[in-house]
């Protein structure tokens, strides 16, 4: 398991995080325009919007599944998941 508060700084230090600092204030301004539930406490100049996503796949004939949960940057222009989705953890689901 990789904790997000450890992963994101590592990605930033190693130049893996997208360079989107100029787009962050625009993103938050747009979000607040359409959704008044966005917390006022968010630093709208620096808070990077991230998403969390999970998916699974069956990997054998016994219907066992592998589940992966990843995070990514909402503003990342890259579309190749190897470059822009960072795994937090994987787990194996066995049928009953």
C-alpha positions, 0 to 999 in steps of 0.5 A: 500500500502506498499512502497518497501523502507520501506518493504525491510529494515523491511524484513531484520531486521526480518530475512525474506530476503534471506541470499544471500550476497555471491551470489550478486557479482556473479549475477551482474558479470553474468548480466554484461557479458550478458547485457551491459545495466546494469548501472555501478552505481549499487553497485555490492557487495550489490545491491539486485536484486528484481523483481516485479510481478502481477497477478489477479483472478476472485473472483465472478460470476460478473467477478470481479477481485482481482489484487495483485502486489508483489516483491521478491528477484531474488536469493531467493532459496525458492519456496513457494510463502508465504515465498518469495513473499511480497505483495505491494498492492491489488486492486479490478477490477470491470467490466464495 
